[in-house]
Each structure stands twice: as C-alpha cells, then as structure tokens.
Amino acid sequence: MDIFNKSTDTHQYLNFGSSHPRHVKRSIPYNLARRIFTVVSDEETRNQRLDELKKFVIKQQYPYKLVEDGLKKANELDREELINPKPRN
C-alpha cells in the first residue's frame, strides 16, 4: 500500500519560520513520518516516501536535525500497533 496524493497537492507544509507555537512546528515532521510508517507497507516505497518528506519539509525551512529526529522517533514505533492501536481504558 502507498500514500495517495491528489495531483494538485503541492506539499507546502507549515513553514518553520511561521509564528505558530513551537510544539506545533516541531511535531510536523514526526507526524508526517508516522503517517508514512502506518500506511506504506513496502519498505522500498516507504524509504522513497520518507526521502520525499525530508525534501518537502527542508524546503519549508525545517532544521535538518529536527527532521531526522522526527523520522527516527517514528521509525521506533511498532507498525502493527500503529495499524491496530490498543483501546484506551
């Protein structure tokens, strides 16, 4: 399975220089990577989508280290738990 994007999608995510709260901007690379890890089942395709994600967010002035840390954090999650989350009590 792969990520679906409309042909009109420009991948212009929130610019890091915006005046949004810092925690919002810091969470964007992680949450986008988490979505890729959840949806994309083929490892080769997943790596390709992650490389594309890096380019998109770096273009929006995200620090390289923040992007790498977000991807690393998302990679540490168990894909099966992302697909089938445990119910909350």
N, C-alpha and C positions, 0 to 999 in steps of 0.2 A: 504494500500500500504506500501511496505517496501523498504529499501535501498538494491540495488543489489551490490554484491561484487563478483568479479571473485575468483575462488578457489586459484589462485596464488597471490592474494592480501595479502601483509604482514603487512599492516597498519603501515608502518615505515614512519611517517611524519617527516618533518624537525626537527632536533634536536635543542633544545633550546640553546645549547652551540655553535651553528654554528656562523659564522661571518656575517650572513645576517643582514640587518638593523633591529633594534629592533621593529619597527612598523610592519614589516612583520611577525616576530615571535609572536608578541602579538595578531595579528589578526587571526591566525590559529585556535585556539580553538573556537572562536566565529563563524567563517565562517563554520567550520565543523558542529557545533551545529545548525547553521542556516539552513544548508542543511538538517539535520535530521528533524527539525521542519517543513520544507517545504514539504518534501517527505513523511514522515511517518505519516499516518492519525490515526492509532490506538494508544491510549495513553499508554497502557501497553507495546506495542512494542517500542514506542518512548522512554520511560523511560529505557528500556533494551538497546537500541542503544546508549543512552546518557551515561549510565554506562560503556558500552564498550569503547566509545570515551574517557571518563576520563582515563581509564586504558591505552589506546594506547598512549595518549599524555603525561601522567605522566611517562610512560616508556621512553619517549623521553626527559625527564628532565624538563618538563614544571612545573612551580610553581603551587602548588595546588590552591592557591588563584586566580591566573590568569585564570586557567581552570574554576573554579567556577564562576568567574565574567563573563567570556565569555558565559557560559551556561545560566546564569541569564539574561544577556543582550539579548541573542537570544530568551529566553522564553518570554520576554516582548513584542516581535513583534507580530502583528496580523497575524495569519496563512493565513487568506483569502487575506490579502494584499500581502503576500509573493507569494501566488499562482497566484493572478491576480493583478500585480502591476499597479498603475496608470500611464498612459502615461505622459511623460515629455513634457513640452511646447516647 
